């Protein structure tokens, strides 16, 4: 064996290399997905399958440790998802969510069972179990897709609530169906199902309330220092999840979801800093889970499934999901476009894979013990590769199709270029009007209704509100908006706005004007790490821009061509002209900064004093 090949084999058997590779591949996949504007799940699956050709996770992580670890990780992800659910959103989307998680689940279960029975030629008992598992979508795939697509507020809320709530609902249904299938007779099956459901609901909600009140008590009395909040929340979620599962199988998902929702909606508690910690952890967990589970896939298993498996996935996507959404949204406020988007969003993820892996073992053991016929063993063993076929198929299809559907129906913008401006002045009104003429969406926010009047009269969208209020982020529909310019007279308010919207738009897309010039900015201005980027050429202050407008400065659009270059612009308007925005030859609008390159062809939107 060549030395290089031998060294590679030794590296592939090194546990430290395996763990580092999983982490590195997850980070690279997430970064590439952001850079290429692709759903991260697609690259994570591809990287995982590729890693499986080099590493074998089973060599490092035994099944006795892998499945509990996956289950706990899913519980933490669901807890983080619960922390993001606001009852304000539920008031608007509640009926749709309830219907999707009840009527939609039952319709999906019934139709998926029928499809498995006829297309895959499964025994009705195995088909019932498979159908129940396929009712689950889950936040591990839905939330990354929503973050990538950025649909409008209402449909985003419905999809997010469904993706999080349906996980425990579907998992509990699957457990009850498995218990019923393994029961000795019909009477015992009914008894097992009803008893299991009642215990699951009681244990899940009871533990969620108990641990939630315990955390609330400790936080209100400041018994936990701020730097331990994230760690304590994580520990409580893990303990409550495990304890719930010990008492009642698979009730932990109900517990952590309800616990997250409970804590997120207590008025006296602030969990925003905990959510930020959990979101970083969620990205890491999702990356690791998908890569490890995808690396366990044996390509040969897919080949044995053949064409029926592909047809089955197609039926799930083309028929079952649209029918389930149609049945669930009758009489709701959702319009046709929103229903179409939801019909094109049902990827399966980690929960389906984890539950199936456990169920397959239970079913094979049941055939060996004579509880089920031995002839069902091959079908039970085929469940895992089949579920991964469904995961790969649905994630690939919805990963591309959901974004296209959202853009075609006007529910999302591919690359949101709209600008949110906090604070209103003469130059804001003039610049906003010029931006709208170039096809850019503009929203101006200020607390003074009268100051907003000129902007409204100029045809600019306005909203009377504080830029740092929860109303802006949680209730306003900011679809199409992707950048912020904080230009209020209060530097502290501007910095707070930057901190809030940096989380939504990224640090590269939040800008902050200083209210006025200062000889000692380090004393009166916010610290540099709390500030946004300095917009416009020369990094002017709000007072400078207002002073120029008072002297008669106006917003001017200048076409940059072969015959009129940047040097000609400077010669005509002088070095004091402030370039605010640049439009390239493709119509893309950028907020100009001193370190940005101006387009060779396009337009400049500037504040100039004409002689």
C-alpha positions in Angstrom: 0.0 0.0 0.0 1.4 3.5 -0.9 2.6 5.6 2.0 0.1 8.4 1.2 -2.8 5.9 1.1 -1.7 4.3 4.4 -1.5 7.7 6.1 -5.0 8.7 4.8 -6.4 5.4 6.2 -4.8 6.0 9.6 -6.2 9.6 9.6 -9.6 8.2 8.8 -9.4 6.0 11.9 -8.4 8.8 14.2 -11.3 9.9 16.5 -9.9 13.4 16.8 -9.7 13.8 13.1 -13.2 12.5 12.7 -14.7 15.1 15.2 -12.6 17.9 13.7 -13.7 16.9 10.1 -17.4 16.9 11.1 -17.1 20.4 12.6 -15.0 21.7 9.7 -17.3 20.3 7.0 -20.4 21.7 8.8 -18.9 25.2 8.9 -17.7 25.0 5.3 -21.1 23.8 4.1 -22.9 26.6 6.0 -20.5 29.2 4.6 -20.7 27.9 1.0 -24.5 27.8 1.3 -24.5 31.5 2.3 -22.0 32.4 -0.4 -23.8 30.6 -3.2 -27.3 31.5 -1.9 -28.3 27.8 -1.6 -30.2 26.0 1.1 -27.6 24.8 3.6 -29.3 21.4 4.1 -28.4 20.4 0.5 -24.7 21.0 1.0 -24.8 19.4 4.4 -26.3 16.2 3.0 -23.8 16.2 0.1 -20.9 16.7 2.4 -22.1 14.0 4.8 -22.5 11.4 2.0 -19.0 12.4 0.8 -17.6 12.1 4.3 -19.1 8.6 4.6 -16.8 7.4 1.8 -13.8 8.3 4.1 -15.1 8.0 7.6 -17.5 5.5 9.1 -19.4 7.1 12.1 -20.2 3.6 13.4 -16.5 3.1 14.1 -16.4 6.0 16.5 -20.0 6.4 17.8 -21.8 3.2 18.8 -25.6 3.1 18.2 -26.1 3.0 22.0 -24.6 6.5 22.1 -25.5 7.9 18.7 -29.3 7.6 18.9 -29.6 9.2 22.4 -27.2 12.0 21.2 -29.3 12.6 18.1 -32.5 12.6 20.2 -31.1 15.0 22.7 -29.8 17.3 20.0 -33.2 17.4 18.3 -34.7 18.2 21.7 -32.4 21.2 22.1 -33.2 22.4 18.6 -36.9 22.2 19.3 -36.4 24.1 22.6 -34.6 26.8 20.7 -37.5 26.8 18.2 -40.0 27.1 21.0 -38.2 30.2 22.3 -38.7 31.9 19.0 -42.5 31.3 19.0 -44.5 34.4 20.0 -48.2 34.1 20.8 -48.7 37.4 19.0 -47.9 35.5 15.8 -50.2 32.7 16.8 -53.2 35.0 17.1 -52.9 35.8 13.4 -51.8 32.4 12.2 -53.3 30.2 14.9 -56.2 28.5 13.1 -54.0 27.6 10.1 -51.3 26.2 12.4 -53.8 24.2 14.5 -55.4 22.8 11.3 -52.0 21.9 9.8 -51.0 20.1 13.0 -54.2 18.2 13.3 -56.2 17.8 10.0 -53.0 18.1 8.0 -51.3 15.4 10.1 -54.2 13.0 9.8 -54.5 13.5 6.1 -50.8 13.0 5.5 -50.8 9.9 7.7 -53.7 8.4 5.9 -52.5 9.2 2.3 -48.9 8.2 3.1 -50.1 4.9 4.5 -52.1 4.2 1.3 -49.2 5.2 -0.9 -46.8 2.9 1.0 -49.2 0.0 0.9 -49.8 0.2 -2.9 -46.6 1.7 -4.3 -44.0 0.0 -1.9 -46.1 -3.1 -1.4 -45.7 -2.8 2.4 -47.7 -4.7 4.9 -50.5 -2.4 6.3 -48.8 -2.4 9.7 -45.5 -1.2 8.4 -47.3 1.2 6.1 -49.2 2.7 9.1 -45.9 3.2 11.0 -44.2 4.8 7.9 -47.1 7.1 7.3 -47.1 8.3 10.9 -43.4 9.0 10.7 -43.8 11.0 7.5 -46.2 13.5 9.2 -43.1 15.1 10.7 -41.2 17.9 9.0 -39.3 19.8 11.7 -37.3 22.9 12.4 -34.0 21.3 11.5 -34.9 21.7 7.8 -37.8 24.2 7.8 -36.2 27.0 9.7 -33.0 27.1 7.6 -35.1 27.2 4.5 -37.2 30.0 5.9 -34.1 31.9 6.8 -32.8 31.4 3.3 -36.1 32.3 1.5 -37.3 35.2 3.8 -41.0 35.0 2.9 -43.6 37.5 4.0 -44.5 37.8 7.7 -47.8 35.9 7.9 -46.8 32.8 5.9 -43.4 32.8 7.5 -45.1 32.6 10.9 -47.4 29.8 9.8 -44.6 27.8 8.4 -42.4 28.4 11.4 -45.1 27.4 13.9 -46.0 24.3 11.9 -42.4 23.2 11.5 -41.8 23.4 15.3 -45.1 22.2 16.7 -45.6 19.3 14.2 -42.4 17.7 15.4 -43.7 16.5 18.8 -47.2 15.9 17.4 -45.9 13.6 14.6 -43.3 11.9 16.9 -46.0 11.1 19.5 -48.4 9.8 16.8 -45.6 7.6 15.5 -44.9 6.2 19.0 -48.6 5.5 19.6 -49.0 3.8 16.2 -45.9 1.6 16.9 -47.4 0.6 20.3 -50.7 -0.2 18.7 -49.1 -2.3 16.0 -47.1 -4.3 18.6 -50.2 -4.8 20.8 -51.6 -8.3 21.1 -55.2 -7.4 20.0 -57.4 -4.5 18.9 -58.6 -3.7 22.4 -55.1 -3.6 23.8 -54.0 -1.4 20.8 -56.8 1.2 21.5 -56.0 1.1 25.2 -52.2 1.6 24.6 -52.9 4.5 22.1 -55.3 6.4 24.4 -53.3 5.8 27.6 -50.1 6.8 25.8 -51.5 10.0 24.4 -52.9 11.1 27.7 -49.7 10.4 29.6 -47.6 12.1 27.0 -49.7 15.3 27.1 -49.8 15.3 30.9 -46.1 14.6 31.4 -45.0 16.9 28.6 -47.1 19.9 29.6 -46.7 19.3 33.4 -42.9 19.1 33.3 -42.7 22.1 30.9 -44.8 24.2 33.4 -42.8 23.0 36.4 -39.4 23.7 34.9 -40.6 26.9 33.3 -41.8 28.3 36.7 -38.6 27.2 38.3 -36.5 29.1 35.7 -38.9 32.1 36.0 -38.5 32.2 39.8 -34.7 32.0 39.5 -34.4 34.7 36.9 -36.8 37.1 38.5 -34.8 37.0 41.7 -31.5 37.2 39.9 -30.3 33.9 41.3 -28.5 33.1 38.0 -25.8 35.5 36.7 -26.3 36.8 33.2 -23.2 35.0 31.8 -24.8 31.6 32.9 -28.2 32.2 31.4 -27.5 30.4 28.1 -25.8 27.5 29.9 -28.6 27.1 32.5 -31.3 27.2 29.8 -29.4 24.5 27.9 -29.0 22.4 31.0 -32.7 22.7 32.0 -33.8 21.8 28.5 -31.6 18.7 28.5 -32.8 17.6 31.9 -36.5 18.2 31.3 -36.2 16.4 27.9 -34.5 13.3 29.3 -36.7 13.1 32.4 -39.8 13.4 30.3 -38.6 10.6 28.0 -37.8 8.4 31.0 -41.3 8.8 32.3 -43.0 8.5 28.9 -41.3 7.5 25.6 -40.9 10.4 23.2 -42.8 12.8 25.4 -39.6 14.9 25.7 -40.3 16.7 22.4 -43.6 17.9 23.8 -41.9 19.1 27.0 -39.1 21.1 25.5 -41.3 22.7 22.8 -43.9 23.8 25.4 -41.1 24.9 27.8 -39.6 27.1 25.1 -43.0 28.7 24.2 -43.7 29.2 27.9 -40.5 31.1 28.6 -40.6 33.1 25.3 -44.0 34.6 26.2 -43.5 35.6 29.9 -43.7 39.4 29.9 -41.3 39.7 32.8 -38.6 37.6 31.2 -36.1 38.6 28.5 -34.8 35.6 26.6 -33.3 37.5 23.5 -29.7 37.0 24.6 -30.4 33.3 25.3 -32.0 32.9 21.8 -28.8 34.3 20.2 -26.7 31.7 22.1 -29.1 29.0 21.2 -29.2 30.0 17.5 -25.5 29.6 17.2 -25.8 26.2 18.9 -28.6 25.2 16.6 -26.5 25.9 13.5 -23.7 23.7 14.9 -26.1 20.9 15.9 -27.9 20.8 12.6 -24.6 20.8 10.7 -23.2 17.9 12.8 -26.4 15.9 12.8 -26.9 16.0 9.1 -23.3 15.2 8.3 -23.1 12.3 10.8 -26.4 10.7 9.8 -25.8 11.2 6.0 -22.3 9.7 6.4 -24.0 6.4 7.7 -25.9 6.0 4.4 -24.9 3.0 2.3 -25.4 3.9 -1.4 -26.2 0.2 -2.1 -29.3 0.4 0.2 -30.8 3.0 -2.2 -30.2 0.8 -5.2 -32.2 -2.0 -3.6 -35.2 0.3 -3.2 -35.5 1.0 -6.9 -38.0 3.0 -8.8 -40.9 2.5 -6.3 -39.1 4.6 -3.7 -38.6 7.4 -6.2 -42.3 7.2 -7.2 -43.3 7.2 -3.5 -41.3 10.4 -2.9 -42.9 12.0 -5.9 -46.4 11.2 -4.6 -45.5 12.7 -1.2 -44.4 16.0 -2.9 -46.9 16.3 -5.8 -50.1 14.9 -4.2 -50.1 14.3 -0.5 -48.6 17.6 0.7 -50.9 19.8 -1.5 -54.0 17.8 -0.5 -53.1 18.1 3.2 -52.5 21.9 3.0 -55.8 22.3 1.0 -57.8 20.4 3.6 -56.1 22.3 6.5 -56.5 25.8 5.2 -60.2 25.8 4.3 -61.9 28.8 5.9 -58.6 30.3 7.1 -57.2 33.8 6.2 -54.5 32.4 4.0 -54.8 33.4 0.4 -54.1 31.3 -2.6 -50.5 32.4 -2.9 -49.8 31.5 0.7 -51.4 28.2 0.4 -49.4 27.4 -2.7 -46.2 28.3 -0.8 -47.1 26.0 2.1 -48.0 23.2 -0.3 -44.4 23.5 -1.6 -42.8 23.3 1.8 -42.6 20.0 3.7 -39.0 18.7 3.8 -38.4 15.8 6.2 -35.4 16.0 8.5 -33.6 14.7 11.6 -36.6 13.7 13.6 -37.9 11.4 10.9 -34.5 9.8 10.5 -33.9 9.4 14.3 -37.4 7.9 14.9 -37.2 5.6 12.0 -33.7 4.3 13.1 -35.2 3.4 16.5 -38.4 2.0 15.2 -36.6 -0.3 12.7 -34.7 -1.9 15.5 -37.9 -2.4 17.5 -39.7 -3.9 14.5 -36.9 -6.3 13.6 -36.7 -7.4 17.3 -40.5 -7.9 17.2 -40.2 -10.2 14.2 -37.5 -12.2 16.0 -39.6 -12.6 19.1 -42.6 -13.7 17.1 -44.7 -10.6 17.9 -44.8 -9.8 14.2 -44.3 -12.3 11.3 -40.7 -12.9 10.2 -41.7 -12.0 6.7 -41.9 -8.3 7.8 -38.2 -8.2 8.8 -37.0 -7.1 5.3 -39.6 -4.3 5.2 -38.6 -3.1 8.6 -34.9 -3.1 7.6 -35.7 -1.1 4.5 -37.4 1.7 6.5 -34.1 3.6 7.3 -32.8 3.8 3.7 -36.3 4.6 2.5 -36.6 7.5 5.0 -33.2 8.9 3.9 -34.4 8.6 0.3 -37.4 10.7 1.4 -35.2 13.2 3.2 -32.8 13.6 0.3 -35.7 13.8 -2.2 -37.8 16.3 -0.3 -34.9 18.5 0.9 -33.5 18.7 -2.6 -36.9 19.4 -4.2 -38.2 21.9 -1.6 -34.7 23.4 -1.2 -35.0 24.7 -4.8 -38.7 24.8 -5.3 -39.8 26.6 -2.2 -37.7 29.7 -3.0 -38.9 29.7 -6.6 -42.6 29.4 -5.5 -42.1 32.2 -3.0 -40.6 34.6 -5.5 -43.1 33.7 -8.3 -46.0 34.3 -6.0 -44.6 37.6 -4.7 -44.1 36.2 -1.2 -40.4 36.7 -1.1 -37.6 38.6 -2.9 -34.5 36.7 -4.1 -32.0 39.3 -2.9 -33.9 41.8 -0.7 -32.5 45.3 -1.6 -35.1 47.4 0.2 -33.8 50.0 2.7 -35.3 50.7 6.1 -34.5 54.3 7.2 -34.9 55.3 10.8 -35.5 59.0 11.2 -36.8 61.5 8.7 -35.3 64.7 7.3 -35.4 66.6 4.0 -32.6 64.6 2.5 -34.3 61.4 3.5 -37.5 62.3 1.7 -35.5 63.4 -1.5 -33.3 60.3 -1.4 -36.2 58.0 -0.7 -38.1 59.3 -3.7 -35.0 58.9 -5.9 -34.5 55.3 -4.7 -38.2 54.4 -5.4 -37.7 55.8 -9.0 -34.9 53.3 -9.4 -37.1 50.4 -8.2 -35.8 50.2 -4.7 -38.3 49.5 -1.8 -38.0 52.2 0.9 -39.6 52.3 4.4 -39.1 55.3 6.6 -39.8 55.0 10.4 -40.1 57.9 12.9 -41.9 58.5 16.1 -43.1 61.9 14.9 -46.2 61.6 12.8 -46.0 65.2 11.4 -42.4 64.8 10.3 -43.4 61.8 8.3 -46.0 63.8 6.3 -43.6 65.0 3.6 -42.4 61.4 3.0 -46.0 60.1 2.7 -46.8 62.9 0.3 -43.7 61.9 -1.8 -45.1 58.4 -2.1 -42.7 56.8 0.4 -44.0 54.0 2.7 -43.9 55.3 6.3 -44.6 53.9 9.8 -45.0 55.9 13.0 -43.1 53.8 15.5 -39.8 53.6 17.4 -37.1 51.8 15.5 -36.2 49.9 18.7 -39.7 48.7 19.5 -40.6 45.0 19.3 -43.5 46.0 17.0 -41.0 46.6 14.1 -39.4 43.2 14.1 -42.2 41.0 15.4 -45.3 42.4 13.8 -44.4 44.5 10.7 -44.0 42.8 7.3 -40.5 43.7 6.3 -40.4 41.4 3.3 -38.1 42.8 0.6 -36.2 44.9 3.1 -32.6 43.9 3.5 -30.7 47.0 4.8 -30.9 49.6 7.6 -29.8 53.2 7.8 -30.1 54.5 11.4 -30.4 58.3 11.1 -32.3 59.5 14.1 -31.1 62.4 16.2 -30.3 60.1 19.1 -27.0 58.2 18.7 -27.9 55.7 21.4 -31.2 54.8 19.7 -29.3 54.4 16.4 -26.8 52.0 18.1 -29.7 50.0 19.6 -31.3 49.7 16.2 -28.0 48.5 14.7 -27.7 45.8 17.4 -31.2 44.6 16.7 -31.1 44.6 12.9 -27.5 43.3 12.7 -29.0 40.0 13.8 -31.6 40.0 10.9 -29.6 41.6 8.0 -26.0 40.9 8.9 -23.4 43.4 10.0 -22.5 44.3 6.4 -26.1 45.7 5.8 -26.6 47.9 8.8 -25.5 51.5 8.6 -25.4 54.3 11.2 -25.1 58.1 10.9 -23.8 60.1 13.8 -26.3 62.7 14.9 -23.7 65.6 15.0 -20.1 66.4 14.8 -18.1 66.1 18.0 -14.5 67.0 18.9 -14.4 64.0 21.3 -16.6 61.3 19.6 -15.1 58.6 21.9 -16.8 60.4 24.9 -20.2 61.1 23.5 -20.8 58.5 20.8 -21.5 54.8 21.2 -18.5 52.4 21.3 -17.3 51.3 17.9 -18.3 47.7 18.4 -21.9 48.8 19.0 -22.0 51.0 15.9 -23.1 50.2 12.3 -21.1 51.0 9.2 -20.6 54.6 8.2 -22.7 55.3 5.2 -22.1 57.8 2.3 -18.9 59.4 1.1 -17.0 61.3 3.7 -19.1 59.6 6.5 -21.2 62.7 7.1 -23.3 63.3 10.3 -27.0 63.9 10.3 -26.4 67.6 11.2 -24.0 68.0 8.2 -26.6 66.6 5.8 -29.3 68.8 7.3 -27.0 71.8 7.1 -26.4 71.2 3.4 -30.1 70.9 2.8 -30.6 74.2 4.6 -28.1 75.8 2.2 -30.0 74.6 -0.8 -28.5 71.2 -1.5 -30.6 68.7 -3.4 -30.6 65.1 -4.3 -29.2 64.6 -7.8 -29.1 61.5 -10.0 -26.1 61.4 -12.3 -25.6 58.8 -15.0 -22.0 57.5 -15.2 -21.1 56.6 -18.8 -18.1 56.5 -21.1 -18.5 60.2 -21.6 -19.2 61.2 -18.0 -17.0 59.5 -15.5 -16.5 59.9 -11.8 -13.8 62.6 -12.4 -16.3 64.6 -14.4 -18.9 64.3 -11.6 -16.3 65.7 -9.1 -15.4 68.5 -11.5 -19.0 69.5 -11.9 -20.2 69.3 -8.3 -16.9 69.6 -6.3 -15.3 67.5 -3.7 -18.0 68.4 -1.2 -20.7 66.5 -3.0 -21.8 63.6 -0.9 -22.4 60.3 -2.8 -25.3 58.5 -1.0 -26.1 55.5 -3.3 -24.7 53.9 -6.4 -26.7 52.0 -9.0 -24.7 49.6 -11.3 -25.5 48.8 -14.9 -27.7 45.8 -13.8 -29.9 48.0 -11.5 -28.4 46.8 -8.2 -28.4 49.6 -5.6 -25.7 49.9 -3.0 -25.3 52.2 -0.1 -22.1 54.0 -0.8 -19.2 54.0 1.7 -15.7 55.4 1.5 -14.2 52.0 1.0 -16.6 51.0 -1.8 -15.7 51.0 -5.5 -18.0 53.1 -7.7 -19.5 51.5 -10.8 -17.8 52.3 -14.2 -21.3 52.5 -15.6 -24.6 53.2 -13.8 -25.9 56.1 -11.7 -25.0 58.0 -8.6 -27.6 59.4 -6.2 -25.9 62.3 -4.4 -26.5 65.3 -2.3 -25.0 68.3 -4.1 -25.2 72.1 -4.1 -25.8 73.3 -7.6 -24.3 76.6 -8.6 
